[in-house]
Amino acid sequence: MDEAQFTDIVRRYRDHLFAIAFQYTKNAADADDMAQIALLKCYQAAAPFESEAHIRHWLIRVTVNECKRYLVSPWRRYTAPIEDYAETLGFETPEQSALFLAVMDLPQKYRVPIHLYYYEDYSVREIAGILGIRESAVQTRLLRARRKLKDKLEGENDAE
């Protein structure tokens, strides 16, 4: 892979990889590290990629694997409160901020499928392949995540 191709890949995918990694790590610095590791592995990959979809899928799979490896690592660092990071994002409406915080409050096994499905536009089958789980498990996780989000967001509205 030449430098121009790699630069194009970085430009197209760095934000997506960061967002996926952030769903796992809940920390901007660690998410940035995971995305960079995936991109570095892409640069060092010996085998050529077959298509644009192959590159995208490969990068996301590597990012997910690196995040899983990071989460079990004894070197895992302290994570800052998610609210501090949310303030830097500059959401247009309070509802967007509330939704972001509600998604980030979900357990990891629900957060990641929600992100891949709604923000990365992956199908249930593709998510199952990326996460290494059955399609029925992805569907169940999406269903449970939606219920949890609905309950949490409705509970906040009732409190107001």
Secondary structure, 3 states (H helix, E strand, C coil): CCHHHHHHHHHHHHHHHHHHHHHHHCCHHHHHHHHHHHHHHHHHCCCCCCCHHHHHHHHHHHHHHHHHHHHCCCCCCCCCCHHHHHHHHCCCCHHHHHHHHHHHHCCHHHHHHHHHHHHCCCCHHHHHHHHCCCHHHHHHHHHHHHHHHHHHHHHHHHHC
